[in-house]
Amino acid sequence: ILNKNQNRLDIRIESNLPAVYADPARTSQVIVNLISNAVRFTIDGVITINAKRKNEKILVCVSDTGIGIAAEQLPYVFGRYVKTQKSGYTQDTGTGLGLYICKYIVEKQGGEIWIESDEGKGTSVFFTLPVADN
């Protein structure tokens, strides 16, 4: 999937991250979906995955240097069956369920998810998961 569109992957994971309260399979599903979206809308760019501790949560970010999302569409990207059109992009954007499912999974695990995008410069999707008590 990452070789599509000649993109490069940059992984930046803080060392010694604590365990989180999360279903590994579902969390992997979220990350794969976010990477897939980034690859779909980025050509010859960089997709970055960051993970770090922030207080009692782990903050994960999947960002890209792609075409971005128009500001007026950002409030709707996590809606069910919302096919948000990326800026200036004519390719089919999928079923409209991916980000909706990501939001459901993250929130069911006690986390939060949000998106920031700068049209023409890229998109970053952030989510948190609570750190497990020792």
N, CA, C and O atoms as a Tinker XYZ file with bonds, in Angstrom:
   536  protein
     1  N      0.824000   -1.198000    0.000000    73     2
     2  CA     0.000000    0.000000    0.000000    64     1     3
     3  C      0.870000    1.265000    0.000000    63     2     4     5
     4  O      0.529000    2.243000   -0.666000    81     3
     5  N      1.970000    1.258000    0.726000    73     3     6
     6  CA     2.787000    2.467000    0.838000    64     5     7
     7  C      3.543000    2.784000   -0.436000    63     6     8     9
     8  O      3.880000    3.944000   -0.670000    81     7
     9  N      3.820000    1.794000   -1.264000    73     7    10
    10  CA     4.539000    2.057000   -2.503000    64     9    11
    11  C      3.669000    2.759000   -3.534000    63    10    12    13
    12  O      4.186000    3.331000   -4.494000    81    11
    13  N      2.363000    2.722000   -3.349000    73    11    14
    14  CA     1.460000    3.387000   -4.275000    64    13    15
    15  C      1.758000    4.886000   -4.271000    63    14    16    17
    16  O      1.959000    5.474000   -3.208000    81    15
    17  N      1.785000    5.492000   -5.423000    73    15    18
    18  CA     2.003000    6.933000   -5.590000    64    17    19
    19  C      3.394000    7.401000   -5.166000    63    18    20    21
    20  O      3.589000    8.595000   -4.936000    81    19
    21  N      4.352000    6.503000   -5.060000    73    19    22
    22  CA     5.746000    6.834000   -4.745000    64    21    23
    23  C      5.905000    7.626000   -3.442000    63    22    24    25
    24  O      6.716000    8.549000   -3.369000    81    23
    25  N      5.143000    7.267000   -2.435000    73    23    26
    26  CA     5.241000    7.941000   -1.139000    64    25    27
    27  C      6.326000    7.321000   -0.267000    63    26    28    29
    28  O      6.712000    6.166000   -0.450000    81    27
    29  N      6.804000    8.111000    0.678000    73    27    30
    30  CA     7.776000    7.640000    1.661000    64    29    31
    31  C      7.118000    7.617000    3.029000    63    30    32    33
    32  O      6.250000    8.439000    3.326000    81    31
    33  N      7.531000    6.683000    3.849000    73    31    34
    34  CA     6.978000    6.540000    5.192000    64    33    35
    35  C      8.022000    6.970000    6.211000    63    34    36    37
    36  O      9.182000    6.561000    6.143000    81    35
    37  N      7.593000    7.803000    7.158000    73    35    38
    38  CA     8.458000    8.267000    8.237000    64    37    39
    39  C      7.775000    7.879000    9.551000    63    38    40    41
    40  O      6.694000    8.377000    9.865000    81    39
    41  N      8.409000    6.993000   10.312000    73    39    42
    42  CA     7.831000    6.536000   11.576000    64    41    43
    43  C      8.624000    7.143000   12.723000    63    42    44    45
    44  O      9.845000    7.012000   12.801000    81    43
    45  N      7.891000    7.816000   13.618000    73    43    46
    46  CA     8.519000    8.478000   14.773000    64    45    47
    47  C      7.761000    8.063000   16.036000    63    46    48    49
    48  O      6.784000    8.701000   16.429000    81    47
    49  N      8.225000    6.997000   16.652000    73    47    50
    50  CA     7.561000    6.478000   17.842000    64    49    51
    51  C      8.489000    6.671000   19.037000    63    50    52    53
    52  O      9.620000    6.184000   19.055000    81    51
    53  N      7.985000    7.387000   20.026000    73    51    54
    54  CA     8.733000    7.647000   21.249000    64    53    55
    55  C      9.099000    6.313000   21.903000    63    54    56    57
    56  O      8.284000    5.392000   21.943000    81    55
    57  N     10.312000    6.217000   22.406000    73    55    58
    58  CA    10.734000    4.963000   23.050000    64    57    59
    59  C     10.066000    4.806000   24.417000    63    58    60    61
    60  O      9.680000    5.787000   25.053000    81    59
    61  N      9.943000    3.579000   24.842000    73    59    62
    62  CA     9.403000    3.219000   26.160000    64    61    63
    63  C      7.978000    3.712000   26.405000    63    62    64    65
    64  O      7.652000    4.142000   27.511000    81    63
    65  N      7.135000    3.651000   25.384000    73    63    66
    66  CA     5.736000    4.026000   25.582000    64    65    67
    67  C      5.056000    3.000000   26.478000    63    66    68    69
    68  O      5.305000    1.801000   26.345000    81    67
    69  N      4.207000    3.451000   27.382000    73    67    70
    70  CA     3.493000    2.501000   28.245000    64    69    71
    71  C      2.365000    1.811000   27.484000    63    70    72    73
    72  O      1.982000    2.226000   26.390000    81    71
    73  N      1.847000    0.754000   28.089000    73    71    74
    74  CA     0.714000    0.039000   27.507000    64    73    75
    75  C     -0.526000    0.935000   27.550000    63    74    76    77
    76  O     -0.626000    1.842000   28.377000    81    75
    77  N     -1.456000    0.665000   26.655000    73    75    78
    78  CA    -2.718000    1.409000   26.618000    64    77    79
    79  C     -3.880000    0.442000   26.781000    63    78    80    81
    80  O     -3.748000   -0.761000   26.559000    81    79
    81  N     -5.032000    1.003000   27.179000    73    79    82
    82  CA    -6.268000    0.236000   27.179000    64    81    83
    83  C     -6.805000    0.255000   25.767000    63    82    84    85
    84  O     -7.396000    1.249000   25.346000    81    83
    85  N     -6.615000   -0.818000   25.030000    73    83    86
    86  CA    -7.077000   -0.836000   23.645000    64    85    87
    87  C     -7.058000   -2.253000   23.103000    63    86    88    89
    88  O     -6.256000   -3.090000   23.518000    81    87
    89  N     -7.944000   -2.497000   22.182000    73    87    90
    90  CA    -7.979000   -3.754000   21.452000    64    89    91
    91  C     -6.945000   -3.637000   20.328000    63    90    92    93
    92  O     -7.091000   -2.782000   19.454000    81    91
    93  N     -5.909000   -4.472000   20.331000    73    91    94
    94  CA    -4.850000   -4.343000   19.319000    64    93    95
    95  C     -5.364000   -4.456000   17.879000    63    94    96    97
    96  O     -4.915000   -3.713000   17.007000    81    95
    97  N     -6.282000   -5.358000   17.628000    73    95    98
    98  CA    -6.796000   -5.540000   16.270000    64    97    99
    99  C     -7.571000   -4.307000   15.809000    63    98   100   101
   100  O     -7.415000   -3.856000   14.674000    81    99
   101  N     -8.398000   -3.772000   16.687000    73    99   102
   102  CA    -9.196000   -2.590000   16.326000    64   101   103
   103  C     -8.305000   -1.355000   16.172000    63   102   104   105
   104  O     -8.525000   -0.531000   15.284000    81   103
   105  N     -7.309000   -1.234000   17.031000    73   103   106
   106  CA    -6.396000   -0.098000   16.927000    64   105   107
   107  C     -5.590000   -0.193000   15.635000    63   106   108   109
   108  O     -5.349000    0.821000   14.980000    81   107
   109  N     -5.175000   -1.395000   15.266000    73   107   110
   110  CA    -4.488000   -1.596000   13.984000    64   109   111
   111  C     -5.398000   -1.217000   12.818000    63   110   112   113
   112  O     -4.942000   -0.636000   11.834000    81   111
   113  N     -6.678000   -1.544000   12.930000    73   111   114
   114  CA    -7.651000   -1.200000   11.893000    64   113   115
   115  C     -7.706000    0.325000   11.702000    63   114   116   117
   116  O     -7.763000    0.812000   10.573000    81   115
   117  N     -7.687000    1.060000   12.800000    73   115   118
   118  CA    -7.700000    2.532000   12.726000    64   117   119
   119  C     -6.448000    3.022000   12.012000    63   118   120   121
   120  O     -6.538000    3.836000   11.094000    81   119
   121  N     -5.291000    2.536000   12.422000    73   119   122
   122  CA    -4.033000    2.997000   11.838000    64   121   123
   123  C     -3.955000    2.654000   10.355000    63   122   124   125
   124  O     -3.543000    3.490000    9.550000    81   123
   125  N     -4.342000    1.442000    9.983000    73   123   126
   126  CA    -4.317000    1.037000    8.577000    64   125   127
   127  C     -5.261000    1.916000    7.753000    63   126   128   129
   128  O     -4.915000    2.322000    6.643000    81   127
   129  N     -6.443000    2.209000    8.285000    73   127   130
   130  CA    -7.378000    3.066000    7.559000    64   129   131
   131  C     -6.792000    4.462000    7.357000    63   130   132   133
   132  O     -6.891000    5.027000    6.268000    81   131
   133  N     -6.183000    5.016000    8.403000    73   131   134
   134  CA    -5.626000    6.362000    8.292000    64   133   135
   135  C     -4.455000    6.403000    7.305000    63   134   136   137
   136  O     -4.316000    7.359000    6.542000    81   135
   137  N     -3.622000    5.370000    7.324000    73   135   138
   138  CA    -2.514000    5.300000    6.359000    64   137   139
   139  C     -3.062000    5.150000    4.945000    63   138   140   141
   140  O     -2.576000    5.797000    4.018000    81   139
   141  N     -4.062000    4.309000    4.778000    73   139   142
   142  CA    -4.675000    4.109000    3.464000    64   141   143
   143  C     -5.227000    5.416000    2.908000    63   142   144   145
   144  O     -5.037000    5.723000    1.731000    81   143
   145  N     -5.909000    6.182000    3.751000    73   143   146
   146  CA    -6.425000    7.480000    3.315000    64   145   147
   147  C     -5.280000    8.408000    2.912000    63   146   148   149
   148  O     -5.357000    9.093000    1.891000    81   147
   149  N     -4.220000    8.427000    3.716000    73   147   150
   150  CA    -3.082000    9.297000    3.425000    64   149   151
   151  C     -2.452000    8.929000    2.085000    63   150   152   153
   152  O     -2.127000    9.811000    1.290000    81   151
   153  N     -2.279000    7.630000    1.830000    73   151   154
   154  CA    -1.682000    7.171000    0.581000    64   153   155
   155  C     -2.576000    7.538000   -0.605000    63   154   156   157
   156  O     -2.077000    7.931000   -1.660000    81   155
   157  N     -3.863000    7.415000   -0.437000    73   155   158
   158  CA    -4.805000    7.670000   -1.534000    64   157   159
   159  C     -4.729000    9.114000   -2.021000    63   158   160   161
   160  O     -4.936000    9.376000   -3.206000    81   159
   161  N     -4.436000   10.051000   -1.124000    73   159   162
   162  CA    -4.480000   11.461000   -1.489000    64   161   163
   163  C     -3.124000   12.160000   -1.455000    63   162   164   165
   164  O     -3.041000   13.386000   -1.378000    81   163
   165  N     -2.058000   11.351000   -1.515000    73   163   166
   166  CA    -0.703000   11.903000   -1.520000    64   165   167
   167  C      0.072000   11.256000   -2.653000    63   166   168   169
   168  O      0.088000   10.032000   -2.790000    81   167
   169  N      0.710000   12.079000   -3.458000    73   167   170
   170  CA     1.533000   11.588000   -4.560000    64   169   171
   171  C      2.943000   12.120000   -4.385000    63   170   172   173
   172  O      3.158000   13.324000   -4.244000    81   171
   173  N      3.920000   11.182000   -4.396000    73   171   174
   174  CA     5.325000   11.523000   -4.237000    64   173   175
   175  C      5.544000   12.425000   -3.019000    63   174   176   177
   176  O      6.211000   13.457000   -3.089000    81   175
   177  N      4.958000   11.994000   -1.909000    73   175   178
   178  CA     5.048000   12.779000   -0.680000    64   177   179
   179  C      5.520000   11.940000    0.481000    63   178   180   181
   180  O      6.121000   10.880000    0.308000    81   179
   181  N      5.238000   12.437000    1.668000    73   179   182
   182  CA     5.660000   11.760000    2.896000    64   181   183
   183  C      4.444000   11.513000    3.780000    63   182   184   185
   184  O      3.616000   12.399000    3.994000    81   183
   185  N      4.361000   10.309000    4.279000    73   183   186
   186  CA     3.341000    9.941000    5.261000    64   185   187
   187  C      4.094000    9.671000    6.554000    63   186   188   189
   188  O      5.010000    8.849000    6.599000    81   187
   189  N      3.692000   10.377000    7.601000    73   187   190
   190  CA     4.393000   10.284000    8.882000    64   189   191
   191  C      3.466000    9.714000    9.940000    63   190   192   193
   192  O      2.305000   10.108000   10.052000    81   191
   193  N      3.998000    8.785000   10.710000    73   191   194
   194  CA     3.266000    8.227000   11.848000    64   193   195
   195  C      4.045000    8.611000   13.100000    63   194   196   197
   196  O      5.216000    8.261000   13.251000    81   195
   197  N      3.382000    9.331000   13.989000    73   195   198
   198  CA     3.976000    9.742000   15.259000    64   197   199
   199  C      3.212000    9.101000   16.397000    63   198   200   201
   200  O      1.989000    8.970000   16.331000    81   199
   201  N      3.909000    8.703000   17.429000    73   199   202
   202  CA     3.268000    8.222000   18.655000    64   201   203
   203  C      4.110000    8.693000   19.828000    63   202   204   205
   204  O      5.324000    8.491000   19.859000    81   203
   205  N      3.447000    9.327000   20.796000    73   203   206
   206  CA     4.156000    9.811000   21.979000    64   205   207
   207  C      3.194000    9.867000   23.156000    63   206   208   209
   208  O      1.973000    9.874000   22.999000    81   207
   209  N      3.788000    9.906000   24.332000    73   207   210
   210  CA     2.972000   10.032000   25.540000    64   209   211
   211  C      2.627000   11.499000   25.760000    63   210   212   213
   212  O      3.473000   12.380000   25.612000    81   211
   213  N      1.385000   11.742000   26.112000    73   211   214
   214  CA     0.937000   13.089000   26.467000    64   213   215
   215  C      0.060000   12.941000   27.701000    63   214   216   217
   216  O     -1.111000   12.572000   27.612000    81   215
   217  N      0.650000   13.238000   28.855000    73   215   218
   218  CA    -0.008000   13.061000   30.151000    64   217   219
   219  C     -0.399000   11.596000   30.326000    63   218   220   221
   220  O      0.462000   10.721000   30.241000    81   219
   221  N     -1.661000   11.315000   30.564000    73   219   222
   222  CA    -2.099000    9.935000   30.792000    64   221   223
   223  C     -2.680000    9.290000   29.531000    63   222   224   225
   224  O     -3.514000    8.387000   29.601000    81   223
   225  N     -2.219000    9.776000   28.384000    73   223   226
   226  CA    -2.689000    9.238000   27.110000    64   225   227
   227  C     -1.513000    9.046000   26.168000    63   226   228   229
   228  O     -0.448000    9.641000   26.336000    81   227
   229  N     -1.733000    8.210000   25.190000    73   227   230
   230  CA    -0.803000    8.099000   24.077000    64   229   231
   231  C     -1.452000    8.846000   22.920000    63   230   232   233
   232  O     -2.619000    8.620000   22.599000    81   231
   233  N     -0.689000    9.736000   22.300000    73   231   234
   234  CA    -1.160000   10.515000   21.168000    64   233   235
   235  C     -0.528000    9.946000   19.904000    63   234   236   237
   236  O      0.695000    9.859000   19.791000    81   235
   237  N     -1.373000    9.563000   18.962000    73   235   238
   238  CA    -0.919000    9.033000   17.680000    64   237   239
   239  C     -1.361000   10.009000   16.597000    63   238   240   241
   240  O     -2.472000   10.537000   16.643000    81   239
   241  N     -0.497000   10.242000   15.637000    73   239   242
   242  CA    -0.830000   11.118000   14.520000    64   241   243
   243  C     -0.370000   10.470000   13.222000    63   242   244   245
   244  O      0.775000   10.036000   13.104000    81   243
   245  N     -1.275000   10.410000   12.248000    73   243   246
   246  CA    -0.933000    9.994000   10.889000    64   245   247
   247  C     -1.113000   11.238000   10.025000    63   246   248   249
   248  O     -2.219000   11.760000    9.885000    81   247
   249  N     -0.015000   11.697000    9.454000    73   247   250
   250  CA    -0.083000   12.913000    8.651000    64   249   251
   251  C      0.481000   12.649000    7.263000    63   250   252   253
   252  O      1.246000   11.709000    7.046000    81   251
   253  N      0.080000   13.508000    6.330000    73   251   254
   254  CA     0.561000   13.379000    4.966000    64   253   255
   255  C      0.851000   14.758000    4.392000    63   254   256   257
   256  O      0.454000   15.782000    4.950000    81   255
   257  N      1.548000   14.759000    3.272000    73   255   258
   258  CA     1.855000   15.995000    2.563000    64   257   259
   259  C      1.001000   16.092000    1.301000    63   258   260   261
   260  O      1.405000   16.684000    0.300000    81   259
   261  N     -0.175000   15.505000    1.374000    73   259   262
   262  CA    -1.065000   15.436000    0.218000    64   261   263
   263  C     -1.850000   16.695000   -0.043000    63   262   264   265
   264  O     -1.448000   17.795000    0.336000    81   263
   265  N     -2.985000   16.510000   -0.703000    73   263   266
   266  CA    -3.755000   17.641000   -1.223000    64   265   267
   267  C     -4.654000   18.312000   -0.203000    63   266   268   269
   268  O     -5.174000   19.398000   -0.460000    81   267
   269  N     -4.845000   17.692000    0.939000    73   267   270
   270  CA    -5.628000   18.327000    1.998000    64   269   271
   271  C     -7.133000   18.246000    1.784000    63   270   272   273
   272  O     -7.614000   17.730000    0.776000    81   271
   273  N     -7.855000   18.768000    2.756000    73   271   274
   274  CA    -9.319000   18.774000    2.748000    64   273   275
   275  C     -9.770000   20.219000    2.887000    63   274   276   277
   276  O     -9.221000   20.972000    3.692000    81   275
   277  N    -10.757000   20.601000    2.114000    73   275   278
   278  CA   -11.284000   21.959000    2.189000    64   277   279
   279  C    -11.828000   22.237000    3.587000    63   278   280   281
   280  O    -12.465000   21.371000    4.188000    81   279
   281  N    -11.582000   23.433000    4.107000    73   279   282
   282  CA   -11.975000   23.805000    5.465000    64   281   283
   283  C    -13.464000   23.610000    5.714000    63   282   284   285
   284  O    -13.857000   23.189000    6.803000    81   283
   285  N    -14.292000   23.909000    4.728000    73   283   286
   286  CA   -15.736000   23.782000    4.929000    64   285   287
   287  C    -16.197000   22.326000    5.036000    63   286   288   289
   288  O    -17.316000   22.065000    5.476000    81   287
   289  N    -15.355000   21.386000    4.642000    73   287   290
   290  CA   -15.707000   19.968000    4.734000    64   289   291
   291  C    -15.231000   19.314000    6.029000    63   290   292   293
   292  O    -15.723000   18.247000    6.396000    81   291
   293  N    -14.288000   19.935000    6.722000    73   291   294
   294  CA   -13.706000   19.336000    7.930000    64   293   295
   295  C    -14.732000   18.964000    9.002000    63   294   296   297
   296  O    -14.587000   17.903000    9.609000    81   295
   297  N    -15.759000   19.774000    9.269000    73   295   298
   298  CA   -16.707000   19.391000   10.327000    64   297   299
   299  C    -17.479000   18.103000   10.033000    63   298   300   301
   300  O    -18.100000   17.538000   10.934000    81   299
   301  N    -17.448000   17.638000    8.794000    73   299   302
   302  CA   -18.277000   16.502000    8.395000    64   301   303
   303  C    -17.501000   15.212000    8.139000    63   302   304   305
   304  O    -18.113000   14.188000    7.833000    81   303
   305  N    -16.187000   15.229000    8.254000    73   303   306
   306  CA   -15.388000   14.081000    7.822000    64   305   307
   307  C    -15.630000   12.802000    8.618000    63   306   308   309
   308  O    -15.383000   11.708000    8.110000    81   307
   309  N    -16.107000   12.918000    9.850000    73   307   310
   310  CA   -16.340000   11.711000   10.653000    64   309   311
   311  C    -17.789000   11.232000   10.568000    63   310   312   313
   312  O    -18.177000   10.316000   11.293000    81   311
   313  N    -18.579000   11.829000    9.709000    73   311   314
   314  CA   -19.974000   11.423000    9.563000    64   313   315
   315  C    -20.113000   10.107000    8.821000    63   314   316   317
   316  O    -19.234000    9.717000    8.052000    81   315
   317  N    -21.216000    9.435000    9.058000    73   315   318
   318  CA   -21.499000    8.162000    8.402000    64   317   319
   319  C    -21.895000    8.409000    6.951000    63   318   320   321
   320  O    -22.753000    9.244000    6.663000    81   319
   321  N    -21.270000    7.683000    6.057000    73   319   322
   322  CA   -21.497000    7.762000    4.609000    64   321   323
   323  C    -21.169000    9.124000    4.022000    63   322   324   325
   324  O    -21.686000    9.485000    2.965000    81   323
   325  N    -20.322000    9.880000    4.693000    73   323   326
   326  CA   -19.893000   11.161000    4.151000    64   325   327
   327  C    -18.686000   10.906000    3.263000    63   326   328   329
   328  O    -17.655000   10.416000    3.722000    81   327
   329  N    -18.825000   11.240000    2.000000    73   327   330
   330  CA   -17.716000   11.106000    1.057000    64   329   331
   331  C    -17.114000   12.482000    0.863000    63   330   332   333
   332  O    -17.481000   13.206000   -0.062000    81   331
   333  N    -16.213000   12.830000    1.715000    73   331   334
   334  CA   -15.581000   14.143000    1.647000    64   333   335
   335  C    -14.663000   14.190000    0.437000    63   334   336   337
   336  O    -13.774000   13.352000    0.286000    81   335
   337  N    -14.880000   15.151000   -0.403000    73   335   338
   338  CA   -14.038000   15.316000   -1.589000    64   337   339
   339  C    -12.777000   16.062000   -1.211000    63   338   340   341
   340  O    -12.835000   17.184000   -0.708000    81   339
   341  N    -11.653000   15.446000   -1.449000    73   339   342
   342  CA   -10.395000   16.131000   -1.186000    64   341   343
   343  C    -10.225000   17.249000   -2.210000    63   342   344   345
   344  O    -10.737000   17.161000   -3.325000    81   343
   345  N     -9.527000   18.265000   -1.839000    73   343   346
   346  CA    -9.353000   19.462000   -2.660000    64   345   347
   347  C     -8.858000   19.126000   -4.059000    63   346   348   349
   348  O     -7.805000   18.510000   -4.222000    81   347
   349  N     -9.612000   19.527000   -5.051000    73   347   350
   350  CA    -9.193000   19.380000   -6.437000    64   349   351
   351  C     -9.012000   17.955000   -6.893000    63   350   352   353
   352  O     -8.304000   17.705000   -7.868000    81   351
   353  N     -9.635000   17.013000   -6.211000    73   351   354
   354  CA    -9.419000   15.609000   -6.510000    64   353   355
   355  C    -10.683000   15.010000   -7.092000    63   354   356   357
   356  O    -11.768000   15.228000   -6.553000    81   355
   357  N    -10.572000   14.272000   -8.164000    73   355   358
   358  CA   -11.756000   13.729000   -8.822000    64   357   359
   359  C    -11.919000   12.227000   -8.603000    63   358   360   361
   360  O    -12.962000   11.671000   -8.946000    81   359
   361  N    -10.927000   11.568000   -8.047000    73   359   362
   362  CA   -10.999000   10.130000   -7.813000    64   361   363
   363  C    -12.042000    9.818000   -6.745000    63   362   364   365
   364  O    -12.262000   10.608000   -5.827000    81   363
   365  N    -12.681000    8.652000   -6.878000    73   363   366
   366  CA   -13.633000    8.196000   -5.868000    64   365   367
   367  C    -12.948000    8.180000   -4.516000    63   366   368   369
   368  O    -11.811000    7.725000   -4.388000    81   367
   369  N    -13.651000    8.680000   -3.507000    73   367   370
   370  CA   -13.037000    8.793000   -2.186000    64   369   371
   371  C    -13.411000    7.644000   -1.256000    63   370   372   373
   372  O    -13.119000    7.718000   -0.062000    81   371
   373  N    -14.039000    6.595000   -1.754000    73   371   374
   374  CA   -14.361000    5.444000   -0.922000    64   373   375
   375  C    -15.829000    5.396000   -0.535000    63   374   376   377
   376  O    -16.672000    6.043000   -1.156000    81   375
   377  N    -16.120000    4.620000    0.499000    73   375   378
   378  CA   -17.517000    4.389000    0.900000    64   377   379
   379  C    -18.067000    5.467000    1.819000    63   378   380   381
   380  O    -19.283000    5.601000    1.957000    81   379
   381  N    -17.198000    6.227000    2.441000    73   379   382
   382  CA   -17.668000    7.217000    3.403000    64   381   383
   383  C    -17.828000    6.647000    4.801000    63   382   384   385
   384  O    -18.449000    7.276000    5.657000    81   383
   385  N    -17.279000    5.468000    5.043000    73   383   386
   386  CA   -17.394000    4.827000    6.360000    64   385   387
   387  C    -16.085000    4.761000    7.139000    63   386   388   389
   388  O    -16.108000    4.571000    8.355000    81   387
   389  N    -14.960000    4.911000    6.477000    73   387   390
   390  CA   -13.667000    4.697000    7.129000    64   389   391
   391  C    -13.438000    5.560000    8.355000    63   390   392   393
   392  O    -13.136000    5.034000    9.426000    81   391
   393  N    -13.573000    6.874000    8.223000    73   391   394
   394  CA   -13.333000    7.750000    9.364000    64   393   395
   395  C    -14.430000    7.624000   10.411000    63   394   396   397
   396  O    -14.175000    7.803000   11.602000    81   395
   397  N    -15.634000    7.320000    9.980000    73   395   398
   398  CA   -16.736000    7.078000   10.914000    64   397   399
   399  C    -16.404000    5.885000   11.807000    63   398   400   401
   400  O    -16.594000    5.941000   13.022000    81   399
   401  N    -15.907000    4.807000   11.203000    73   399   402
   402  CA   -15.528000    3.608000   11.958000    64   401   403
   403  C    -14.336000    3.901000   12.870000    63   402   404   405
   404  O    -14.306000    3.453000   14.016000    81   403
   405  N    -13.361000    4.648000   12.368000    73   403   406
   406  CA   -12.207000    5.020000   13.201000    64   405   407
   407  C    -12.669000    5.770000   14.442000    63   406   408   409
   408  O    -12.214000    5.482000   15.549000    81   407
   409  N    -13.561000    6.723000   14.265000    73   407   410
   410  CA   -14.076000    7.506000   15.391000    64   409   411
   411  C    -14.775000    6.597000   16.396000    63   410   412   413
   412  O    -14.568000    6.728000   17.603000    81   411
   413  N    -15.591000    5.689000   15.909000    73   411   414
   414  CA   -16.314000    4.759000   16.771000    64   413   415
   415  C    -15.331000    3.915000   17.589000    63   414   416   417
   416  O    -15.479000    3.785000   18.805000    81   415
   417  N    -14.333000    3.345000   16.918000    73   415   418
   418  CA   -13.360000    2.477000   17.591000    64   417   419
   419  C    -12.577000    3.257000   18.652000    63   418   420   421
   420  O    -12.448000    2.803000   19.789000    81   419
   421  N    -12.065000    4.411000   18.285000    73   419   422
   422  CA   -11.250000    5.202000   19.217000    64   421   423
   423  C    -12.076000    5.623000   20.426000    63   422   424   425
   424  O    -11.614000    5.503000   21.561000    81   423
   425  N    -13.286000    6.114000   20.200000    73   423   426
   426  CA   -14.107000    6.585000   21.316000    64   425   427
   427  C    -14.573000    5.440000   22.209000    63   426   428   429
   428  O    -14.693000    5.626000   23.420000    81   427
   429  N    -14.837000    4.264000   21.648000    73   427   430
   430  CA   -15.221000    3.096000   22.452000    64   429   431
   431  C    -14.086000    2.641000   23.358000    63   430   432   433
   432  O    -14.317000    1.983000   24.372000    81   431
   433  N    -12.856000    2.995000   22.988000    73   431   434
   434  CA   -11.689000    2.622000   23.788000    64   433   435
   435  C    -11.267000    3.755000   24.729000    63   434   436   437
   436  O    -10.194000    3.696000   25.330000    81   435
   437  N    -12.103000    4.778000   24.856000    73   435   438
   438  CA   -11.829000    5.861000   25.790000    64   437   439
   439  C    -10.955000    6.966000   25.240000    63   438   440   441
   440  O    -10.437000    7.783000   26.002000    81   439
   441  N    -10.781000    7.008000   23.926000    73   439   442
   442  CA    -9.936000    8.020000   23.318000    64   441   443
   443  C    -10.727000    9.088000   22.586000    63   442   444   445
   444  O    -11.958000    9.107000   22.597000    81   443
   445  N     -9.984000    9.965000   21.958000    73   443   446
   446  CA   -10.554000   11.034000   21.146000    64   445   447
   447  C     -9.868000   11.008000   19.788000    63   446   448   449
   448  O     -8.738000   10.532000   19.669000    81   447
   449  N    -10.552000   11.523000   18.756000    73   447   450
   450  CA    -9.973000   11.596000   17.417000    64   449   451
   451  C    -10.368000   12.927000   16.801000    63   450   452   453
   452  O    -11.494000   13.396000   16.968000    81   451
   453  N     -9.417000   13.534000   16.078000    73   451   454
   454  CA    -9.706000   14.789000   15.392000    64   453   455
   455  C     -8.799000   14.919000   14.182000    63   454   456   457
   456  O     -7.821000   14.187000   14.031000    81   455
   457  N     -9.146000   15.869000   13.327000    73   455   458
   458  CA    -8.430000   16.038000   12.074000    64   457   459
   459  C     -8.095000   17.508000   11.866000    63   458   460   461
   460  O     -8.874000   18.400000   12.201000    81   459
   461  N     -6.907000   17.732000   11.299000    73   459   462
   462  CA    -6.485000   19.074000   10.908000    64   461   463
   463  C     -5.990000   18.961000    9.473000    63   462   464   465
   464  O     -5.296000   18.009000    9.117000    81   463
   465  N     -6.352000   19.933000    8.664000    73   463   466
   466  CA    -5.924000   19.884000    7.277000    64   465   467
   467  C     -5.721000   21.287000    6.744000    63   466   468   469
   468  O     -6.455000   22.215000    7.086000    81   467
   469  N     -4.728000   21.422000    5.913000    73   467   470
   470  CA    -4.444000   22.684000    5.249000    64   469   471
   471  C     -4.527000   22.394000    3.751000    63   470   472   473
   472  O     -3.679000   21.698000    3.194000    81   471
   473  N     -5.545000   22.931000    3.119000    73   471   474
   474  CA    -5.796000   22.649000    1.711000    64   473   475
   475  C     -4.538000   22.891000    0.879000    63   474   476   477
   476  O     -3.931000   23.961000    0.927000    81   475
   477  N     -4.167000   21.864000    0.118000    73   475   478
   478  CA    -2.989000   21.950000   -0.725000    64   477   479
   479  C     -1.680000   21.613000   -0.024000    63   478   480   481
   480  O     -0.634000   21.554000   -0.669000    81   479
   481  N     -1.724000   21.391000    1.287000    73   479   482
   482  CA    -0.484000   21.133000    2.031000    64   481   483
   483  C     -0.479000   19.822000    2.809000    63   482   484   485
   484  O      0.586000   19.330000    3.181000    81   483
   485  N     -1.656000   19.252000    3.059000    73   483   486
   486  CA    -1.675000   17.979000    3.760000    64   485   487
   487  C     -2.715000   17.890000    4.852000    63   486   488   489
   488  O     -3.404000   18.858000    5.172000    81   487
   489  N     -2.805000   16.705000    5.409000    73   487   490
   490  CA    -3.790000   16.394000    6.440000    64   489   491
   491  C     -3.118000   15.633000    7.568000    63   490   492   493
   492  O     -2.214000   14.830000    7.337000    81   491
   493  N     -3.569000   15.892000    8.803000    73   491   494
   494  CA    -3.107000   15.149000    9.975000    64   493   495
   495  C     -4.322000   14.674000   10.746000    63   494   496   497
   496  O     -5.213000   15.461000   11.067000    81   495
   497  N     -4.352000   13.383000   11.042000    73   495   498
   498  CA    -5.404000   12.823000   11.873000    64   497   499
   499  C     -4.749000   12.381000   13.170000    63   498   500   501
   500  O     -3.788000   11.612000   13.171000    81   499
   501  N     -5.289000   12.885000   14.276000    73   499   502
   502  CA    -4.763000   12.597000   15.598000    64   501   503
   503  C     -5.759000   11.736000   16.357000    63   502   504   505
   504  O     -6.969000   11.900000   16.202000    81   503
   505  N     -5.257000   10.819000   17.177000    73   503   506
   506  CA    -6.136000   10.147000   18.132000    64   505   507
   507  C     -5.365000    9.811000   19.393000    63   506   508   509
   508  O     -4.145000    9.646000   19.380000    81   507
   509  N     -6.116000    9.715000   20.489000    73   507   510
   510  CA    -5.515000    9.374000   21.770000    64   509   511
   511  C     -6.109000    8.069000   22.281000    63   510   512   513
   512  O     -7.231000    7.700000   21.936000    81   511
   513  N     -5.344000    7.390000   23.098000    73   511   514
   514  CA    -5.809000    6.215000   23.828000    64   513   515
   515  C     -5.290000    6.339000   25.257000    63   514   516   517
   516  O     -4.163000    6.788000   25.464000    81   515
   517  N     -6.098000    5.945000   26.254000    73   515   518
   518  CA    -5.664000    6.074000   27.642000    64   517   519
   519  C     -4.558000    5.077000   28.001000    63   518   520   521
   520  O     -4.578000    3.921000   27.580000    81   519
   521  N     -3.598000    5.558000   28.786000    73   519   522
   522  CA    -2.520000    4.719000   29.286000    64   521   523
   523  C     -3.099000    3.750000   30.311000    63   522   524   525
   524  O     -3.931000    4.135000   31.133000    81   523
   525  N     -2.665000    2.507000   30.263000    73   523   526
   526  CA    -3.117000    1.502000   31.219000    64   525   527
   527  C     -2.454000    1.744000   32.567000    63   526   528   529
   528  O     -1.281000    2.111000   32.627000    81   527
   529  N     -3.188000    1.543000   33.631000    73   527   530
   530  CA    -2.621000    1.664000   34.980000    64   529   531
   531  C     -1.666000    0.519000   35.208000    63   530   532   533
   532  O     -1.896000   -0.597000   34.742000    81   531
   533  N     -0.596000    0.793000   35.923000    73   531   534
   534  CA     0.397000   -0.270000   36.204000    64   533   535
   535  C     -0.056000   -1.162000   37.320000    63   534   536
   536  O      0.650000   -2.102000   37.685000    81   535
